[in-house]
Amino acid sequence: MTDPQKWGIAPGYHDYSGEWHEAPPATVEAILGAMHSEGLDDPAGYGDDESLLVVGPDDGRALPEGRWTLETEDGGSEPLEGGHLPRGLPLGYHRLVSPDDGRSLRLIV
């Protein structure tokens, strides 16, 4: 079965009072269908090559080893320090680029 979280789909959410609500299975399946996940365990780029990274704006996920520059879809760029994504990333399609060896990752927030 396809793991929705690998496709960037949250399993649910906490409401304003902190109560957890599961995402309806039919909704998750519809979203996976719209992403053409049929027959695939992982989205393209998921795994060892890490060519695609899907995160929430406050994920703070650890980055692959090395130095990285965040290039935002609006043309901005900033070097990243500390080995983690910063909190408060803008929503959009961005790119992480290694100034050392030119590796790049598509970053979807």
C-alpha positions, 0 to 999 in steps of 0.5 A: 500500500502507498504511504500517503506521508511519502507523498506529502499527505498528512494523516490528519490534523489537530484542531484549535483545541488540540483534538486530533482528526484523522484524514478521511480515507476516501479523501486520502485515496482521492488525493493519491489518485490525483497524484497518479500514485497507482501502483507506486510505493514511492513518488519519483525521487523519493529514496536514496537520490533525494531529488524531491523533498516535500515538507511543511513550512515548519518541518525543520527537517535535517538536510543531506550532508553538505552546504546548501543554498535555498533558491525560492520560486520568487527568485530569492536565495539564502545559504542554509546553516545548521544542517536543517531547513529553517522554520517558516518556509514560504509555500511553493516550489523551491530548489536546494542547491549544493554550492560544493558539487552542484547537487540539487533537490526540488523542495515543495513546501 
